[in-house]
Amino acid sequence: MLKKIFFLATLILGTSIYANEPFTIVNFTNCILESKYGKYEQEQLEIKRKQYSTVLEDLDKKLKDVSAKLEDQEYMDNIAPEAEADLKLKKKTFSEDIGQKQSQYYQEMQQSQYQLMQKIAMIINKAAEKLAKEKQFGMIISKDACFYYRPDLDITTMVVDEMDKIFDEDMKKAAALKKANEKAEKNVASVPAAVKKDEKVATELKKDTSKKEELKKDATGATK
């Protein structure tokens, strides 16, 4: 009987402890792969990668075309020395351009990936902080910092949901700001037209005034 009571007391105590577990886990990688923010930033990174790829492919094609001509002996025998020198210069220029673009590509992509990680980490931190306050979590730590954790301590899905809410809010703010900027630009663009219109009205008014003065002079002279 005592054993049964001890077993039930241990079970209840254990359940109580785990139910109020202050430590929770977040999978950083899944936050990037599954959240709207992560997907959006990856899309922007992919657009940049494709832009560089297009430029590099174009330069590579030009280099291959020039190289093919330089290797074609029959073609080379039928062109002037100046044309040959121009082809060699183009080959050198295209090779240098490809090297520079590749270096620039690697640097920018590395920087963009680092910025992506920083931005996602900031959003995760914001989402986690909000959840911690709402759910009274004592600590939310990254999965990478753990050797082992119980699956029920993983709140990645909750964090992703919160990140998506932040994303939707930020996109609305960005759209509103874009609309305001477009309106401001439109107003600025319309100022010259309004000024020109005012100048035209002023010119016409001046002409009208001058004409009236001339008529008045003519009438005064006729009276005399």
Order of alpha helices (4+ residues) and beta strands (2+ residues): alpha-beta-alpha-alpha-alpha-alpha-beta-alpha
